[in-house]
Amino acid sequence: MTISDTHVPFQLPKEVFSNYIGKIDILQINGDVVDCFSLSKFDRVYRISPMDEIIQARQYLIELIEYLYPKKVVINFGNHDQRFERYLSKNLDSDVLELMPKTSLELICEDGFHHYDKRNHTKVWYEPLKNIFNDIEMQYIDNWFYQIGQTIFCHPLAFNGQPMKTAEKAMYFFRNEGYEFSSLVMAHTHRIGQYSIGNTDLFEQGCCCDTSKMNYSDGKLVNSQREGFLFLGQDKDGKIIKYKQERLN
């Protein structure tokens, strides 16, 4: 099963995935786990601290993984996760920047982190996810895409407002780069769709955030965002043999 665009703190409750408890071999999380709301270049009417977002995202992932209980979890980053590095690169000296990770997901999944509460004079250590689950394999991919079997999961910076065109553009990109695959799953667009080009199946998987709180395009007369996720079944050769697109709004 693949989910994406939870945009913590705007995530949907874990209960929306209740039909898949105990039925998942791999939970693939296709980027934009954290919204990085306070680091956005867009106007904000209120502020959420980056540390609060990171702590919330870590707790959400723990609860989600415990709830669904997959055999393996694979997480790659998205464009919102990359806001972390872009913000630091603008505000820190390059020598200091070398001490920092690319995304907050690296802290959550791989390294762990401290929260230094200056007001209360406390320091709290948050263990990385890889050390929390003894019987579930955790894999963090320090990239915007990852391939499982014959399926590429991706979360690029590029966006096309026309339905499925972002996925189509990604397909041609990976073909030109020499990747061999028979299907591609696109996060990022907050749209749901599927069609095939030749022998390649393309999917846009929707988002798993409360879109009523994500008004990026308010007043721009674009199609509404679609909440949803994608369940895939692969054969022994990694080709898709079944799928179900779950729509949540």
C-alpha positions as a printed Julia matrix, in Angstrom:
249×3 Matrix{Float64}:
   0.0     0.0     0.0
   1.24    3.47   -0.81
   0.15    6.69    0.86
   1.49   10.2     0.42
   1.05   13.86    1.23
   0.0    13.55    4.85
   1.29   17.1     5.4
   1.49   16.82    9.18
  -0.08   18.64   11.09
  -2.94   18.4     8.54
  -2.93   14.59    8.32
  -6.05   12.47    8.12
  -6.65   10.12   11.08
  -5.08    6.68   10.81
  -8.53    5.1    10.97
  -9.14    5.94    7.28
  -6.83    2.97    6.53
  -8.73    0.54    8.79
  -9.63   -1.89    5.96
  -5.96   -2.73    5.5
  -4.9    -3.58    9.05
  -2.61   -6.6     8.93
  -2.97   -6.98    5.14
   0.12   -5.08    4.0
   3.52   -6.49    3.14
   5.05   -3.08    2.35
   3.8     0.32    3.48
   5.31    2.8     1.03
   5.12    6.45    2.11
   5.63    8.59   -0.98
   6.78   11.92    0.42
   5.43   15.09    2.02
   5.05   13.5     5.43
   5.68   16.9     7.02
   4.16   20.11    5.66
   6.94   22.42    6.92
   4.16   24.97    7.23
   6.18   27.59    9.08
   9.0    27.36    6.5
   6.71   28.01    3.53
   7.23   30.95    1.18
   3.44   31.35    1.05
   1.51   33.7     3.33
   0.47   32.25    6.7
  -2.29   33.41    9.02
  -0.83   31.48   11.97
   2.43   29.73   12.81
   3.38   26.2    13.82
   6.97   25.69   14.94
   9.14   23.31   12.86
   9.99   21.32   16.0
   6.31   20.8    16.82
   5.73   19.52   13.28
   8.64   17.1    13.5
   7.48   15.72   16.86
   3.9    15.37   15.57
   5.07   13.67   12.37
   7.19   11.19   14.3
   4.28   10.32   16.6
   1.88   10.0    13.66
   4.22    7.59   11.85
   4.65    5.49   14.99
   0.89    5.25   15.51
   0.24    4.55   11.82
   2.83    1.76   11.63
   1.6     0.17   14.87
  -1.98    0.4    13.56
  -1.38   -1.14   10.11
   1.43   -3.47   11.19
   3.13   -3.99    7.8
   6.15   -6.24    7.34
   8.22   -3.39    5.93
   8.04    0.41    5.7
   9.72    2.4     2.92
   9.74    6.21    3.08
  11.05    8.7     0.51
  10.86   12.48    0.72
   8.72   15.01   -1.18
   8.96   18.67   -2.06
   7.51   19.87    1.27
  10.01   17.74    3.18
  12.75   19.53    1.21
  11.6    22.91    2.55
  13.68   22.02    5.61
  16.96   22.09    3.67
  16.01   25.09    1.55
  15.22   27.12    4.66
  18.47   26.15    6.36
  20.51   26.91    3.24
  19.11   30.45    3.17
  19.68   31.11    6.87
  22.84   29.22    7.83
  26.45   29.53    6.8
  27.48   26.77    4.4
  29.97   25.37    6.93
  27.2    24.97    9.51
  24.85   23.55    6.88
  27.15   20.55    6.5
  26.14   19.5    10.01
  22.44   19.35    9.1
  20.38   16.67    7.3
  18.57   17.22    4.02
  15.09   16.71    5.48
  13.47   16.3     8.88
  12.55   12.74    7.81
  16.21   11.83    8.17
  16.03   12.92   11.82
  12.75   11.08   12.39
  13.71    7.83   10.66
  17.49    7.5    10.85
  19.27    9.78   13.3
  16.88   10.75   16.08
  16.89   14.25   17.54
  16.86   16.36   20.69
  14.24   18.96   21.52
  15.86   21.75   23.49
  13.11   23.54   25.39
  14.78   26.82   26.37
  11.77   28.08   28.31
  11.56   25.07   30.61
  15.3    24.28   30.56
  14.73   20.71   29.39
  16.25   18.46   26.73
  14.21   15.54   25.35
  15.68   12.82   23.13
  13.47   11.28   20.42
  14.61    7.86   19.24
  14.7     7.26   15.45
  12.02    5.0    14.0
  14.59    2.42   12.92
  15.26    1.71   16.62
  11.62    1.5    17.67
  10.25   -1.41   15.63
  12.11   -4.67   16.2
   9.91   -6.85   13.97
   9.19   -4.34   11.16
  11.88   -3.45    8.63
  12.32    0.32    8.28
  13.94    1.83    5.19
  14.37    5.56    4.63
  15.25    6.56    1.06
  17.16    9.83    0.87
  15.63   10.65   -2.5
  12.37   11.76   -4.14
  11.73    8.4    -5.82
  12.18    4.69   -5.22
  11.52    1.53   -7.21
   9.88   -1.58   -5.78
   9.67   -4.42   -8.26
   8.52   -2.98  -11.58
   6.9     0.07   -9.96
   8.48    3.5    -9.51
   7.09    5.63   -6.68
   7.95    9.31   -7.05
   7.35   12.74   -5.57
   8.97   15.36   -7.84
   9.09   19.14   -7.71
   7.41   19.39  -11.13
   3.66   19.89  -11.41
   1.22   20.04  -14.32
  -2.36   21.13  -13.66
  -3.78   18.84  -16.34
  -4.94   15.43  -15.06
  -2.24   12.74  -15.21
   0.22   14.94  -17.12
   2.65   15.08  -14.18
   2.75   11.28  -14.1
   3.2    11.13  -17.86
   6.1    13.58  -17.73
   7.72   11.52  -14.96
   7.36    8.35  -17.04
   9.26    9.91  -19.95
  11.91   11.25  -17.56
  12.63    7.83  -16.06
  12.57    6.18  -19.49
  15.15    8.67  -20.73
  17.28    7.99  -17.64
  17.37    4.29  -18.48
  15.08    2.9   -15.78
  13.17   -0.29  -16.56
   9.65   -0.36  -15.11
   6.08   -1.23  -16.03
   4.2     1.11  -13.68
   4.63    4.49  -12.01
   2.87    5.96   -8.97
   2.84    9.74   -8.67
   2.35   11.6    -5.39
   2.48   15.43   -5.12
  -0.47   16.35   -7.37
  -3.24   15.72   -4.8
  -5.21   14.13   -7.66
  -6.5    10.6    -8.27
  -6.31    8.96  -11.67
  -5.06    6.06  -13.75
  -4.34    5.33  -17.38
  -1.83    3.43  -19.47
   0.64    4.51  -22.12
   1.78    1.5   -24.1
   2.75   -1.17  -21.6
   3.17    1.27  -18.68
   0.46    1.87  -16.08
   0.39    5.37  -14.57
  -1.27    6.31  -11.28
  -1.82    9.54   -9.38
  -2.5     8.43   -5.84
  -4.25   11.37   -4.15
  -3.3    12.8    -0.75
  -3.81   11.8     2.88
  -4.29   15.25    4.39
  -7.39   17.25    5.25
  -7.73   19.22    2.01
 -10.17   21.66    3.6
  -7.15   23.03    5.5
  -4.82   23.03    2.48
  -6.07   25.96    0.43
  -3.03   26.42   -1.81
  -5.19   27.09   -4.87
  -8.07   28.98   -3.29
  -9.43   31.43   -5.87
  -7.18   30.13   -8.67
 -10.01   28.18  -10.36
  -8.21   24.85  -10.45
  -9.69   21.39   -9.87
 -10.31   20.34   -6.28
  -7.75   18.25   -4.4
  -8.58   14.59   -3.91
  -7.94   12.66   -0.71
  -7.0     9.04   -1.24
  -4.36    6.33   -1.45
  -3.46    3.29   -3.52
  -3.32   -0.43   -2.77
  -1.18   -2.5    -5.15
  -0.55   -6.21   -5.57
   2.57   -7.4    -7.4
   3.49  -10.84   -8.74
   6.83  -12.55   -8.11
   8.38  -10.55  -10.98
   7.28   -7.23   -9.46
   4.53   -6.5   -11.98
   1.15   -5.17  -10.82
  -1.55   -7.83  -10.93
  -4.23   -5.91   -9.01
  -4.84   -2.46   -7.61
  -7.48   -0.45   -5.79
  -7.64    3.33   -5.66
  -9.27    4.43   -2.42
 -11.06    7.79   -2.54
 -11.61    9.55    0.76
 -13.51   12.68   -0.34
